[in-house]
């Protein structure tokens, strides 16, 4: 998971967020065309930060994607476990 510091991220217009997503996906497609195993799974916009979850072979590959896409990447943290929460049946 990466942290992208982006001041005002939560206030960005939907069209601007969608444009950034499309550009990011274009770069991911290029990288996969080069034989690199990388996929962006999900993103969360919170305050001044966008958190993105990737499946990738390495931290370096995630940072390469950010650099090529022209996006900030402050930290990369490997997700050790996913915990499911479903309290709707209680």
VOVEXMI-141762 format. One line per field, with one value per residue: residue in one letter; x, y, z of N, C-alpha, C, CB in turn. Coordinates in steps of 0.001 Angstrom, whole numbers, plus 500000, padded with zeros to 6 digits. Glycine has a CB too. Layout:
BEGIN
type = (A ...)
n_xx = (X ...)
n_yy = (Y ...)
n_zz = (Z ...)
ca_xx = (X ...)
ca_yy = (Y ...)
ca_zz = (Z ...)
c_xx = (X ...)
c_yy = (Y ...)
c_zz = (Z ...)
cb_xx = (X ...)
cb_yy = (Y ...)
cb_zz = (Z ...)
***
This chain:
BEGIN
type = (X X X X X X X X X X X X X X X X X X X X X X X X X X X X X X X X X X X X X X X X X X X X X X X X X X X X X X X X X X X X X X X X X X X X X X X X X X X X X X X X X X X X X X X X X X)
n_xx = (500853 500498 501180 500005 500753 498648 497716 494510 493186 490744 488928 489064 487666 485479 485921 488600 489884 489170 490521 493178 493233 492828 495166 497096 496406 497024 499828 500337 499462 501376 503649 503004 503018 505704 506379 506250 504977 502389 499654 497078 494928 493000 491912 491903 490584 491420 491206 494116 495477 496001 495471 496754 496330 498291 499111 502153 505444 507521 508597 510076 509025 506480 507175 508437 506251 504827 506682 506875 504258 504104 503246 502965 504683 504937 505312 505787 504216 504271 501529 500659 498560 495085 492134 488876 485840 482629 479903 477266 475517 475050)
n_yy = (498841 502217 505611 508559 511756 514408 517482 518616 516503 515163 517026 517243 517518 515008 514414 515138 513301 510937 511333 511205 508558 507231 507953 506798 504105 503786 503936 501685 499701 499989 499203 496533 495573 495519 493293 493424 492620 494040 495520 497745 497697 498993 502228 504779 507822 510216 512983 514794 512872 510105 506735 503815 500510 497913 495045 493771 492884 494017 496614 498533 498444 499509 502084 502863 502946 505131 507195 507194 507824 510323 510843 511447 509548 508764 506824 503273 500411 497061 494917 492767 491095 490632 491586 490626 492316 491897 492875 492912 490846 490722)
n_zz = (500000 499230 500194 498938 499196 498723 498763 499569 498379 498974 498200 495498 492227 490859 488149 487813 489478 488147 485744 486612 487448 485003 483622 485301 484985 482283 482392 483971 482198 480170 481616 482229 479654 479254 480546 483281 486462 487790 489413 490131 492794 494436 495539 498053 499032 501316 503184 502867 501482 499292 499397 498053 496969 495814 493783 493306 492121 493572 495868 494560 491985 492356 493129 490763 489041 490160 489692 486868 486237 487214 489793 493336 495879 498947 501012 501049 502038 502872 502795 505276 506153 505461 506995 507280 507798 508820 510058 509587 510039 512686)
ca_xx = (500000 501290 500581 500272 500338 498098 496910 493166 492743 489338 488102 489257 486479 485462 486524 490051 490288 489029 491616 494403 493109 493025 496592 497779 496145 497816 501212 500334 499353 502705 504565 502661 503490 507148 506551 506269 503755 501905 498231 496513 493720 491992 492429 491059 490892 491143 491870 495181 496243 495359 496085 496561 496737 498822 499764 503353 506580 508466 508401 510698 508112 505427 507783 508643 504952 504552 507591 506490 502943 504202 502440 503772 504693 505699 505707 505278 504142 503769 500382 500952 497323 493824 491142 487530 484886 481242 479053 475881 474693 474945)
ca_yy = (500000 503441 506890 509661 513034 515313 518470 518845 515348 514856 518066 517255 517135 513620 514333 515196 512001 509942 511568 510672 507099 506790 508095 505766 502809 503759 503610 500280 498897 500030 498394 495120 495270 495291 492050 493670 492172 495084 495813 498569 497016 499883 503483 505445 509243 510624 514238 515237 511692 509005 505451 502901 499128 497288 493742 493990 492034 494663 498019 499341 498507 500451 503422 503153 503352 506496 508110 507264 508459 511682 510898 511332 508261 509052 505586 501995 499463 495752 494462 491426 490320 491344 491135 490935 492741 491846 492902 493090 489722 490752)
ca_zz = (500000 499207 500571 498022 499773 497721 499474 499046 497587 499222 497584 494048 491457 490407 486813 487963 490024 487085 484803 487220 487422 483618 483313 486085 484347 481042 482760 484393 480981 479548 482421 482021 478305 479381 481296 484728 487129 488687 489269 491197 493230 495004 496102 499035 499156 502692 503533 501967 501088 498580 499719 496924 497202 494604 493732 492493 492479 494481 496223 493507 490854 492730 493047 489340 488506 490616 488999 485457 486149 487737 491014 494553 496583 500162 501680 500552 503145 502463 503580 505779 506255 505291 507958 506803 508825 508379 511249 509152 510496 514156)
c_xx = (500905 500472 501005 499826 499899 497191 495567 492593 491251 488400 488241 487960 486601 486138 488047 490590 490229 490120 492929 494396 493379 494503 497404 497612 496894 499266 501311 500273 500690 503673 504279 503091 504984 507444 506571 504917 503355 500444 497810 495145 492629 492672 491398 491518 490466 491919 492860 496031 495374 496162 495754 497111 497118 499135 500941 504470 507520 508038 508948 509774 506974 505963 508050 507338 504639 505401 507163 505150 502970 503367 503335 503648 505568 506203 505088 505342 503564 502627 500640 499709 496144 492832 489772 486637 483491 480368 477583 474965 474514 473905)
c_yy = (501229 504614 507918 510952 513972 516308 518703 517678 515071 515867 518113 516870 515698 513468 514353 513877 510922 510100 511010 509148 506572 506865 507025 504403 502684 503362 502151 499350 498850 499113 496906 494667 495007 494024 492228 493282 493209 495369 496689 497996 497991 501132 504074 506893 509678 511893 514665 514080 510747 507749 504485 501526 498515 495827 493947 493096 492681 496093 498915 499491 499493 501881 503823 503620 504791 507503 508286 507963 509903 511899 510777 509942 508441 507784 504385 501030 498157 495349 493014 490540 491228 490738 491576 491303 492686 491741 493009 491966 489720 491742)
c_zz = (500000 499713 499547 498692 498655 498434 498781 498261 497751 498578 496067 493341 490950 489048 486893 488522 488942 486036 485321 487192 486012 483231 484045 485424 483024 481332 483204 483183 480249 480292 482253 480630 478260 480186 482799 485323 488167 488372 490434 491527 493638 495517 497048 499144 500550 503011 502470 501445 500275 498904 498587 497273 495857 494851 492798 492995 493492 494790 495118 492305 491126 492648 491590 488701 488891 489852 487547 485265 486637 488987 492243 495169 497817 500834 500974 501725 502634 503387 503977 505774 505957 506264 507447 507987 508230 509618 510875 509619 512005 514600)
cb_xx = (499026 501805 500999 499546 501487 497319 497674 493175 493536 489079 488461 490397 486269 484027 486031 490449 489386 487653 491763 494554 491702 492177 497095 497238 494640 497774 501716 499146 498259 503251 504464 501143 503149 507823 507805 506598 503950 502761 497378 496418 494034 491200 492783 491118 490176 491508 492576 496068 496805 495288 495584 497243 495595 500074 498783 503791 507353 509876 509084 512024 507549 504895 509100 509187 503842 504811 509042 506428 501926 503784 501373 503352 505224 504848 505288 506107 503287 504902 499036 501527 497177 493300 491432 486932 485214 480989 479446 475825 475309 476288)
cb_yy = (499994 503724 507325 509455 513672 514530 519787 520046 514111 514799 519412 516296 518101 513104 515490 516368 511610 510054 513054 511175 506660 507647 509510 505731 502621 505139 504550 500002 499460 501477 498783 494894 496402 496502 491391 495166 490774 496376 494505 500087 496093 499186 504500 504724 510097 509497 514107 516237 510970 509271 504902 503449 498305 498021 492571 495479 491677 494653 498347 498717 497115 500147 503461 501907 502415 506624 507594 505867 507666 512662 509781 512395 507082 509841 505610 501461 500025 494685 494602 491507 489675 491264 491704 489735 494179 490649 494065 493189 488409 491097)
cb_zz = (501222 497796 502013 496652 500605 496607 499588 498182 497982 500707 498160 493641 490273 490338 485930 488879 491217 486430 484525 488671 487900 482652 483697 487531 484115 480341 483888 485336 480056 479525 483898 482210 477372 480045 480877 485038 487789 488558 489213 490778 494378 496137 494978 500425 498042 503691 504863 502675 502321 497016 501106 495647 497900 494120 493235 492528 491241 493880 497571 493069 490547 494158 493854 488601 489010 492126 489070 484861 486952 486686 491015 495574 495658 501135 503164 499301 504314 502485 502775 507190 507662 503811 509396 506020 509353 507398 512156 507649 510055 514794)
***
